[in-house]
Amino acid sequence: MPAGNRTVDLLVGAFDLNQRRKFELKNADGQKVVDLFFKPITRADRKKAQSLAGTEEALDISTQMLCQMAELEDGAKAFAAADAAKLQRQLPESVLNEIELFLFGLSEEADLEEAKND
């Protein structure tokens, strides 16, 4: 069987991991603060975030995933791994939840704990 016909190659070739979704973050007055862009999450991304978080705590892992995955329009990383703690301490939880739910592809109405455990 030629390498291009292997099932794994068919699956991997069917999905574009470079396609990004845009999240427009607005402040309490409704003014745009920044646009964040997210590529699809892979299992490897999730495992890396879990390792960097150094815990099984879902909230820590999800914020680490945000720092790992968020990009600016030009493709530069929006956050450093070390920014996770500052985001958790100094950003309203509702804002962090909103961004993380978008990252995980869930609507605002979704249950956050369900999102973290998927």
N, CA, C and O atoms as a GROMACS GRO file, in nm:
protein
  472
    1MET      N    1   0.085  -0.119   0.000
    1MET     CA    2   0.000   0.000   0.000
    1MET      C    3   0.089   0.124   0.000
    1MET      O    4   0.176   0.137   0.087
    2PRO      N    5   0.071   0.215  -0.093
    2PRO     CA    6   0.151   0.338  -0.096
    2PRO      C    7   0.129   0.421   0.031
    2PRO      O    8   0.020   0.420   0.089
    3ALA      N    9   0.234   0.492   0.072
    3ALA     CA   10   0.229   0.570   0.196
    3ALA      C   11   0.113   0.669   0.197
    3ALA      O   12   0.055   0.693   0.303
    4GLY      N   13   0.078   0.727   0.082
    4GLY     CA   14  -0.030   0.825   0.076
    4GLY      C   15  -0.168   0.766   0.100
    4GLY      O   16  -0.264   0.840   0.123
    5ASN      N   17  -0.179   0.634   0.096
    5ASN     CA   18  -0.309   0.569   0.114
    5ASN      C   19  -0.329   0.512   0.255
    5ASN      O   20  -0.432   0.452   0.282
    6ARG      N   21  -0.233   0.531   0.342
    6ARG     CA   22  -0.248   0.483   0.479
    6ARG      C   23  -0.359   0.563   0.547
    6ARG      O   24  -0.375   0.682   0.522
    7THR      N   25  -0.434   0.497   0.633
    7THR     CA   26  -0.546   0.562   0.702
    7THR      C   27  -0.499   0.684   0.780
    7THR      O   28  -0.565   0.788   0.778
    8VAL      N   29  -0.387   0.672   0.849
    8VAL     CA   30  -0.336   0.785   0.928
    8VAL      C   31  -0.307   0.905   0.838
    8VAL      O   32  -0.334   1.019   0.875
    9ASP      N   33  -0.251   0.879   0.720
    9ASP     CA   34  -0.220   0.988   0.628
    9ASP      C   35  -0.347   1.052   0.573
    9ASP      O   36  -0.353   1.173   0.553
   10LEU      N   37  -0.450   0.970   0.549
   10LEU     CA   38  -0.578   1.023   0.502
   10LEU      C   39  -0.641   1.113   0.608
   10LEU      O   40  -0.692   1.221   0.577
   11LEU      N   41  -0.637   1.068   0.734
   11LEU     CA   42  -0.694   1.147   0.843
   11LEU      C   43  -0.619   1.278   0.862
   11LEU      O   44  -0.680   1.385   0.868
   12VAL      N   45  -0.488   1.269   0.871
   12VAL     CA   46  -0.407   1.389   0.894
   12VAL      C   47  -0.422   1.487   0.779
   12VAL      O   48  -0.426   1.608   0.800
   13GLY      N   49  -0.430   1.437   0.658
   13GLY     CA   50  -0.444   1.523   0.542
   13GLY      C   51  -0.580   1.589   0.529
   13GLY      O   52  -0.596   1.685   0.454
   14ALA      N   53  -0.678   1.538   0.601
   14ALA     CA   54  -0.815   1.589   0.590
   14ALA      C   55  -0.840   1.713   0.677
   14ALA      O   56  -0.945   1.777   0.663
   15PHE      N   57  -0.746   1.748   0.765
   15PHE     CA   58  -0.767   1.859   0.856
   15PHE      C   59  -0.652   1.959   0.847
   15PHE      O   60  -0.535   1.921   0.847
   16ASP      N   61  -0.687   2.086   0.840
   16ASP     CA   62  -0.590   2.194   0.829
   16ASP      C   63  -0.564   2.254   0.967
   16ASP      O   64  -0.649   2.325   1.021
   17LEU      N   65  -0.448   2.224   1.024
   17LEU     CA   66  -0.415   2.275   1.157
   17LEU      C   67  -0.367   2.420   1.154
   17LEU      O   68  -0.338   2.478   1.259
   18ASN      N   69  -0.358   2.478   1.036
   18ASN     CA   70  -0.316   2.617   1.026
   18ASN      C   71  -0.433   2.714   1.017
   18ASN      O   72  -0.413   2.836   1.022
   19GLN      N   73  -0.554   2.662   1.004
   19GLN     CA   74  -0.672   2.747   0.997
   19GLN      C   75  -0.699   2.805   1.137
   19GLN      O   76  -0.704   2.730   1.235
   20ARG      N   77  -0.715   2.937   1.145
   20ARG     CA   78  -0.732   3.002   1.274
   20ARG      C   79  -0.871   3.062   1.289
   20ARG      O   80  -0.933   3.105   1.192
   21ARG      N   81  -0.917   3.064   1.415
   21ARG     CA   82  -1.042   3.132   1.449
   21ARG      C   83  -1.005   3.258   1.527
   21ARG      O   84  -0.909   3.259   1.604
   22LYS      N   85  -1.082   3.365   1.504
   22LYS     CA   86  -1.054   3.495   1.567
   22LYS      C   87  -1.150   3.522   1.682
   22LYS      O   88  -1.271   3.502   1.671
   23PHE      N   89  -1.093   3.567   1.794
   23PHE     CA   90  -1.170   3.608   1.911
   23PHE      C   91  -1.141   3.755   1.936
   23PHE      O   92  -1.026   3.793   1.958
   24GLU      N   93  -1.244   3.837   1.932
   24GLU     CA   94  -1.229   3.980   1.958
   24GLU      C   95  -1.260   4.007   2.104
   24GLU      O   96  -1.374   3.994   2.148
   25LEU      N   97  -1.157   4.045   2.180
   25LEU     CA   98  -1.174   4.072   2.322
   25LEU      C   99  -1.209   4.219   2.341
   25LEU      O  100  -1.137   4.308   2.294
   26LYS      N  101  -1.320   4.243   2.410
   26LYS     CA  102  -1.365   4.380   2.437
   26LYS      C  103  -1.363   4.406   2.586
   26LYS      O  104  -1.380   4.313   2.666
   27ASN      N  105  -1.342   4.532   2.624
   27ASN     CA  106  -1.346   4.568   2.766
   27ASN      C  107  -1.491   4.587   2.811
   27ASN      O  108  -1.584   4.566   2.733
   28ALA      N  109  -1.508   4.627   2.935
   28ALA     CA  110  -1.643   4.644   2.991
   28ALA      C  111  -1.724   4.751   2.918
   28ALA      O  112  -1.847   4.748   2.923
   29ASP      N  113  -1.657   4.845   2.851
   29ASP     CA  114  -1.726   4.951   2.776
   29ASP      C  115  -1.758   4.909   2.634
   29ASP      O  116  -1.814   4.988   2.557
   30GLY      N  117  -1.722   4.786   2.597
   30GLY     CA  118  -1.749   4.738   2.463
   30GLY      C  119  -1.645   4.778   2.360
   30GLY      O  120  -1.665   4.757   2.240
   31GLN      N  121  -1.534   4.834   2.405
   31GLN     CA  122  -1.427   4.873   2.312
   31GLN      C  123  -1.331   4.756   2.293
   31GLN      O  124  -1.297   4.685   2.388
   32LYS      N  125  -1.287   4.738   2.168
   32LYS     CA  126  -1.196   4.628   2.139
   32LYS      C  127  -1.062   4.652   2.209
   32LYS      O  128  -1.005   4.760   2.202
   33VAL      N  129  -1.014   4.546   2.275
   33VAL     CA  130  -0.885   4.549   2.342
   33VAL      C  131  -0.780   4.482   2.253
   33VAL      O  132  -0.673   4.538   2.230
   34VAL      N  133  -0.813   4.364   2.204
   34VAL     CA  134  -0.719   4.288   2.121
   34VAL      C  135  -0.793   4.176   2.049
   34VAL      O  136  -0.895   4.126   2.098
   35ASP      N  137  -0.742   4.138   1.933
   35ASP     CA  138  -0.790   4.019   1.863
   35ASP      C  139  -0.694   3.906   1.893
   35ASP      O  140  -0.573   3.921   1.878
   36LEU      N  141  -0.748   3.793   1.935
   36LEU     CA  142  -0.668   3.673   1.958
   36LEU      C  143  -0.708   3.569   1.853
   36LEU      O  144  -0.824   3.560   1.814
   37PHE      N  145  -0.612   3.492   1.808
   37PHE     CA  146  -0.635   3.391   1.706
   37PHE      C  147  -0.594   3.255   1.758
   37PHE      O  148  -0.495   3.242   1.830
   38PHE      N  149  -0.672   3.154   1.722
   38PHE     CA  150  -0.647   3.019   1.773
   38PHE      C  151  -0.653   2.916   1.661
   38PHE      O  152  -0.747   2.912   1.582
   39LYS      N  153  -0.549   2.834   1.656
   39LYS     CA  154  -0.549   2.718   1.566
   39LYS      C  155  -0.618   2.603   1.639
   39LYS      O  156  -0.637   2.611   1.760
   40PRO      N  157  -0.656   2.497   1.567
   40PRO     CA  158  -0.718   2.383   1.634
   40PRO      C  159  -0.624   2.322   1.738
   40PRO      O  160  -0.502   2.317   1.718
   41ILE      N  161  -0.680   2.275   1.846
   41ILE     CA  162  -0.604   2.211   1.953
   41ILE      C  163  -0.579   2.066   1.916
   41ILE      O  164  -0.670   1.995   1.872
   42THR      N  165  -0.456   2.021   1.933
   42THR     CA  166  -0.424   1.880   1.913
   42THR      C  167  -0.407   1.814   2.050
   42THR      O  168  -0.396   1.883   2.152
   43ARG      N  169  -0.404   1.683   2.052
   43ARG     CA  170  -0.380   1.611   2.177
   43ARG      C  171  -0.241   1.646   2.230
   43ARG      O  172  -0.222   1.659   2.351
   44ALA      N  173  -0.145   1.662   2.141
   44ALA     CA  174  -0.010   1.700   2.183
   44ALA      C  175  -0.011   1.837   2.252
   44ALA      O  176   0.061   1.857   2.351
   45ASP      N  177  -0.092   1.931   2.202
   45ASP     CA  178  -0.104   2.063   2.266
   45ASP      C  179  -0.159   2.048   2.407
   45ASP      O  180  -0.109   2.110   2.501
   46ARG      N  181  -0.260   1.966   2.422
   46ARG     CA  182  -0.324   1.945   2.553
   46ARG      C  183  -0.224   1.884   2.651
   46ARG      O  184  -0.216   1.926   2.766
   47LYS      N  185  -0.149   1.785   2.605
   47LYS     CA  186  -0.051   1.719   2.692
   47LYS      C  187   0.061   1.815   2.732
   47LYS      O  188   0.107   1.812   2.847
   48LYS      N  189   0.105   1.900   2.639
   48LYS     CA  190   0.208   1.997   2.670
   48LYS      C  191   0.158   2.097   2.774
   48LYS      O  192   0.230   2.130   2.868
   49ALA      N  193   0.035   2.145   2.758
   49ALA     CA  194  -0.022   2.240   2.854
   49ALA      C  195  -0.034   2.176   2.991
   49ALA      O  196  -0.007   2.241   3.093
   50GLN      N  197  -0.074   2.050   2.996
   50GLN     CA  198  -0.087   1.980   3.123
   50GLN      C  199   0.050   1.967   3.189
   50GLN      O  200   0.063   1.985   3.310
   51SER      N  201   0.151   1.936   3.111
   51SER     CA  202   0.286   1.924   3.164
   51SER      C  203   0.337   2.059   3.216
   51SER      O  204   0.396   2.066   3.324
   52LEU      N  205   0.316   2.165   3.139
   52LEU     CA  206   0.360   2.299   3.180
   52LEU      C  207   0.286   2.347   3.305
   52LEU      O  208   0.344   2.416   3.388
   53ALA      N  209   0.159   2.310   3.317
   53ALA     CA  210   0.080   2.351   3.433
   53ALA      C  211   0.130   2.282   3.560
   53ALA      O  212   0.121   2.336   3.670
   54GLY      N  213   0.185   2.160   3.543
   54GLY     CA  214   0.238   2.087   3.657
   54GLY      C  215   0.134   2.044   3.757
   54GLY      O  216   0.166   2.022   3.874
   55THR      N  217   0.010   2.030   3.713
   55THR     CA  218  -0.100   1.992   3.801
   55THR      C  219  -0.209   1.926   3.719
   55THR      O  220  -0.211   1.935   3.596
   56GLU      N  221  -0.300   1.860   3.787
   56GLU     CA  222  -0.418   1.803   3.722
   56GLU      C  223  -0.537   1.899   3.731
   56GLU      O  224  -0.646   1.868   3.682
   57GLU      N  225  -0.517   2.015   3.794
   57GLU     CA  226  -0.624   2.113   3.812
   57GLU      C  227  -0.668   2.168   3.676
   57GLU      O  228  -0.589   2.229   3.605
   58ALA      N  229  -0.795   2.146   3.643
   58ALA     CA  230  -0.848   2.183   3.511
   58ALA      C  231  -0.834   2.332   3.481
   58ALA      O  232  -0.804   2.369   3.368
   59LEU      N  233  -0.857   2.418   3.580
   59LEU     CA  234  -0.848   2.561   3.555
   59LEU      C  235  -0.705   2.604   3.524
   59LEU      O  236  -0.684   2.691   3.439
   60ASP      N  237  -0.609   2.544   3.590
   60ASP     CA  238  -0.468   2.576   3.561
   60ASP      C  239  -0.428   2.528   3.423
   60ASP      O  240  -0.358   2.597   3.350
   61ILE      N  241  -0.474   2.409   3.388
   61ILE     CA  242  -0.441   2.352   3.256
   61ILE      C  243  -0.504   2.436   3.145
   61ILE      O  244  -0.439   2.463   3.044
   62SER      N  245  -0.628   2.478   3.163
   62SER     CA  246  -0.695   2.554   3.058
   62SER      C  247  -0.629   2.691   3.038
   62SER      O  248  -0.619   2.739   2.925
   63THR      N  249  -0.585   2.755   3.146
   63THR     CA  250  -0.517   2.884   3.132
   63THR      C  251  -0.380   2.864   3.068
   63THR      O  252  -0.336   2.947   2.989
   64GLN      N  253  -0.313   2.755   3.101
   64GLN     CA  254  -0.185   2.725   3.038
   64GLN      C  255  -0.206   2.699   2.888
   64GLN      O  256  -0.124   2.740   2.805
   65MET      N  257  -0.316   2.632   2.854
   65MET     CA  258  -0.350   2.606   2.714
   65MET      C  259  -0.374   2.738   2.641
   65MET      O  260  -0.331   2.755   2.527
   66LEU      N  261  -0.442   2.831   2.706
   66LEU     CA  262  -0.464   2.963   2.648
   66LEU      C  263  -0.331   3.032   2.618
   66LEU      O  264  -0.312   3.084   2.508
   67CYS      N  265  -0.240   3.031   2.714
   67CYS     CA  266  -0.110   3.095   2.694
   67CYS      C  267  -0.032   3.028   2.581
   67CYS      O  268   0.040   3.094   2.507
   68GLN      N  269  -0.047   2.900   2.568
   68GLN     CA  270   0.024   2.824   2.465
   68GLN      C  271  -0.035   2.846   2.326
   68GLN      O  272   0.040   2.850   2.228
   69MET      N  273  -0.166   2.860   2.315
   69MET     CA  274  -0.233   2.860   2.186
   69MET      C  275  -0.265   2.998   2.129
   69MET      O  276  -0.272   3.013   2.007
   70ALA      N  277  -0.285   3.098   2.212
   70ALA     CA  278  -0.328   3.230   2.165
   70ALA      C  279  -0.219   3.296   2.082
   70ALA      O  280  -0.102   3.301   2.120
   71GLU      N  281  -0.261   3.348   1.966
   71GLU     CA  282  -0.170   3.420   1.877
   71GLU      C  283  -0.226   3.557   1.846
   71GLU      O  284  -0.347   3.580   1.855
   72LEU      N  285  -0.137   3.647   1.808
   72LEU     CA  286  -0.178   3.776   1.756
   72LEU      C  287  -0.200   3.761   1.605
   72LEU      O  288  -0.170   3.656   1.548
   73GLU      N  289  -0.250   3.865   1.543
   73GLU     CA  290  -0.283   3.856   1.400
   73GLU      C  291  -0.164   3.814   1.314
   73GLU      O  292  -0.180   3.741   1.217
   74ASP      N  293  -0.044   3.860   1.350
   74ASP     CA  294   0.075   3.829   1.271
   74ASP      C  295   0.132   3.689   1.299
   74ASP      O  296   0.235   3.652   1.241
   75GLY      N  297   0.067   3.612   1.387
   75GLY     CA  298   0.111   3.477   1.419
   75GLY      C  299   0.202   3.469   1.539
   75GLY      O  300   0.238   3.359   1.582
   76ALA      N  301   0.242   3.582   1.595
   76ALA     CA  302   0.326   3.583   1.715
   76ALA      C  303   0.244   3.534   1.835
   76ALA      O  304   0.122   3.553   1.840
   77LYS      N  305   0.311   3.470   1.928
   77LYS     CA  306   0.244   3.424   2.050
   77LYS      C  307   0.193   3.545   2.128
   77LYS      O  308   0.266   3.643   2.147
   78ALA      N  309   0.069   3.537   2.174
   78ALA     CA  310   0.010   3.647   2.250
   78ALA      C  311   0.058   3.647   2.395
   78ALA      O  312   0.064   3.752   2.459
   79PHE      N  313   0.092   3.529   2.447
   79PHE     CA  314   0.131   3.515   2.587
   79PHE      C  315   0.252   3.425   2.600
   79PHE      O  316   0.281   3.343   2.512
   80ALA      N  317   0.323   3.441   2.710
   80ALA     CA  318   0.428   3.348   2.750
   80ALA      C  319   0.366   3.250   2.850
   80ALA      O  320   0.264   3.281   2.911
   81ALA      N  321   0.426   3.135   2.866
   81ALA     CA  322   0.374   3.036   2.962
   81ALA      C  323   0.364   3.096   3.102
   81ALA      O  324   0.271   3.065   3.176
   82ALA      N  325   0.458   3.181   3.136
   82ALA     CA  326   0.459   3.242   3.270
   82ALA      C  327   0.344   3.341   3.291
   82ALA      O  328   0.318   3.379   3.405
   83ASP      N  329   0.276   3.382   3.185
   83ASP     CA  330   0.164   3.475   3.197
   83ASP      C  331   0.039   3.412   3.259
   83ASP      O  332  -0.052   3.484   3.301
   84ALA      N  333   0.034   3.280   3.265
   84ALA     CA  334  -0.086   3.212   3.316
   84ALA      C  335  -0.122   3.258   3.456
   84ALA      O  336  -0.239   3.287   3.483
   85ALA      N  337  -0.025   3.266   3.545
   85ALA     CA  338  -0.053   3.306   3.683
   85ALA      C  339  -0.107   3.449   3.690
   85ALA      O  340  -0.200   3.476   3.765
   86LYS      N  341  -0.048   3.539   3.611
   86LYS     CA  342  -0.095   3.678   3.612
   86LYS      C  343  -0.237   3.688   3.557
   86LYS      O  344  -0.320   3.762   3.610
   87LEU      N  345  -0.265   3.614   3.451
   87LEU     CA  346  -0.401   3.614   3.396
   87LEU      C  347  -0.501   3.566   3.501
   87LEU      O  348  -0.609   3.623   3.514
   88GLN      N  349  -0.465   3.463   3.576
   88GLN     CA  350  -0.556   3.409   3.678
   88GLN      C  351  -0.573   3.504   3.795
   88GLN      O  352  -0.680   3.510   3.855
   89ARG      N  353  -0.469   3.579   3.829
   89ARG     CA  354  -0.475   3.671   3.943
   89ARG      C  355  -0.538   3.805   3.910
   89ARG      O  356  -0.607   3.863   3.994
   90GLN      N  357  -0.515   3.856   3.788
   90GLN     CA  358  -0.548   3.995   3.762
   90GLN      C  359  -0.652   4.018   3.652
   90GLN      O  360  -0.680   4.132   3.617
   91LEU      N  361  -0.709   3.913   3.600
   91LEU     CA  362  -0.815   3.926   3.498
   91LEU      C  363  -0.945   3.872   3.556
   91LEU      O  364  -0.944   3.766   3.619
   92PRO      N  365  -1.055   3.943   3.537
   92PRO     CA  366  -1.182   3.889   3.588
   92PRO      C  367  -1.206   3.747   3.536
   92PRO      O  368  -1.183   3.718   3.419
   93GLU      N  369  -1.250   3.661   3.624
   93GLU     CA  370  -1.270   3.521   3.585
   93GLU      C  371  -1.368   3.509   3.469
   93GLU      O  372  -1.351   3.422   3.384
   94SER      N  373  -1.469   3.594   3.464
   94SER     CA  374  -1.566   3.587   3.355
   94SER      C  375  -1.498   3.612   3.220
   94SER      O  376  -1.536   3.551   3.120
   95VAL      N  377  -1.399   3.700   3.216
   95VAL     CA  378  -1.328   3.729   3.092
   95VAL      C  379  -1.240   3.610   3.054
   95VAL      O  380  -1.238   3.567   2.939
   96LEU      N  381  -1.168   3.557   3.152
   96LEU     CA  382  -1.083   3.441   3.126
   96LEU      C  383  -1.168   3.322   3.081
   96LEU      O  384  -1.129   3.249   2.990
   97ASN      N  385  -1.281   3.303   3.145
   97ASN     CA  386  -1.372   3.195   3.105
   97ASN      C  387  -1.418   3.212   2.960
   97ASN      O  388  -1.421   3.116   2.883
   98GLU      N  389  -1.454   3.334   2.924
   98GLU     CA  390  -1.504   3.362   2.789
   98GLU      C  391  -1.398   3.328   2.683
   98GLU      O  392  -1.429   3.266   2.581
   99ILE      N  393  -1.275   3.368   2.709
   99ILE     CA  394  -1.167   3.340   2.614
   99ILE      C  395  -1.141   3.189   2.606
   99ILE      O  396  -1.128   3.134   2.497
  100GLU      N  397  -1.135   3.124   2.721
  100GLU     CA  398  -1.105   2.981   2.724
  100GLU      C  399  -1.217   2.899   2.660
  100GLU      O  400  -1.190   2.800   2.592
  101LEU      N  401  -1.341   2.939   2.682
  101LEU     CA  402  -1.452   2.868   2.616
  101LEU      C  403  -1.440   2.880   2.465
  101LEU      O  404  -1.465   2.783   2.393
  102PHE      N  405  -1.402   2.997   2.416
  102PHE     CA  406  -1.381   3.014   2.272
  102PHE      C  407  -1.266   2.925   2.225
  102PHE      O  408  -1.277   2.858   2.122
  103LEU      N  409  -1.157   2.925   2.300
  103LEU     CA  410  -1.042   2.841   2.266
  103LEU      C  411  -1.084   2.696   2.248
  103LEU      O  412  -1.041   2.630   2.153
  104PHE      N  413  -1.167   2.647   2.338
  104PHE     CA  414  -1.209   2.507   2.333
  104PHE      C  415  -1.328   2.485   2.240
  104PHE      O  416  -1.378   2.373   2.228
  105GLY      N  417  -1.372   2.592   2.172
  105GLY     CA  418  -1.479   2.577   2.074
  105GLY      C  419  -1.617   2.560   2.133
  105GLY      O  420  -1.704   2.495   2.074
  106LEU      N  421  -1.637   2.618   2.251
  106LEU     CA  422  -1.766   2.605   2.320
  106LEU      C  423  -1.835   2.740   2.328
  106LEU      O  424  -1.770   2.844   2.331
  107SER      N  425  -1.966   2.736   2.332
  107SER     CA  426  -2.042   2.861   2.344
  107SER      C  427  -2.034   2.913   2.487
  107SER      O  428  -1.997   2.839   2.578
  108GLU      N  429  -2.069   3.038   2.505
  108GLU     CA  430  -2.067   3.099   2.638
  108GLU      C  431  -2.163   3.028   2.733
  108GLU      O  432  -2.142   3.030   2.854
  109GLU      N  433  -2.268   2.967   2.681
  109GLU     CA  434  -2.366   2.902   2.766
  109GLU      C  435  -2.318   2.767   2.818
  109GLU      O  436  -2.377   2.711   2.910
  110ALA      N  437  -2.211   2.714   2.758
  110ALA     CA  438  -2.162   2.583   2.799
  110ALA      C  439  -2.110   2.587   2.941
  110ALA      O  440  -2.064   2.691   2.989
  111ASP      N  441  -2.116   2.476   3.007
  111ASP     CA  442  -2.065   2.464   3.142
  111ASP      C  443  -1.913   2.458   3.138
  111ASP      O  444  -1.857   2.372   3.071
  112LEU      N  445  -1.846   2.548   3.210
  112LEU     CA  446  -1.701   2.557   3.205
  112LEU      C  447  -1.634   2.428   3.253
  112LEU      O  448  -1.538   2.383   3.192
  113GLU      N  449  -1.683   2.371   3.359
  113GLU     CA  450  -1.620   2.248   3.409
  113GLU      C  451  -1.631   2.136   3.308
  113GLU      O  452  -1.539   2.055   3.294
  114GLU      N  453  -1.743   2.129   3.236
  114GLU     CA  454  -1.759   2.029   3.131
  114GLU      C  455  -1.655   2.052   3.022
  114GLU      O  456  -1.598   1.956   2.969
  115ALA      N  457  -1.629   2.177   2.988
  115ALA     CA  458  -1.531   2.211   2.888
  115ALA      C  459  -1.392   2.168   2.930
  115ALA      O  460  -1.315   2.116   2.849
  116LYS      N  461  -1.359   2.189   3.055
  116LYS     CA  462  -1.226   2.158   3.105
  116LYS      C  463  -1.202   2.007   3.109
  116LYS      O  464  -1.088   1.962   3.096
  117ASN      N  465  -1.307   1.931   3.125
  117ASN     CA  466  -1.293   1.786   3.138
  117ASN      C  467  -1.302   1.712   3.007
  117ASN      O  468  -1.275   1.592   3.002
  118ASP      N  469  -1.339   1.780   2.899
  118ASP     CA  470  -1.348   1.713   2.768
  118ASP      C  471  -1.212   1.680   2.714
  118ASP      O  472  -1.201   1.624   2.604
   0.00000   0.00000   0.00000
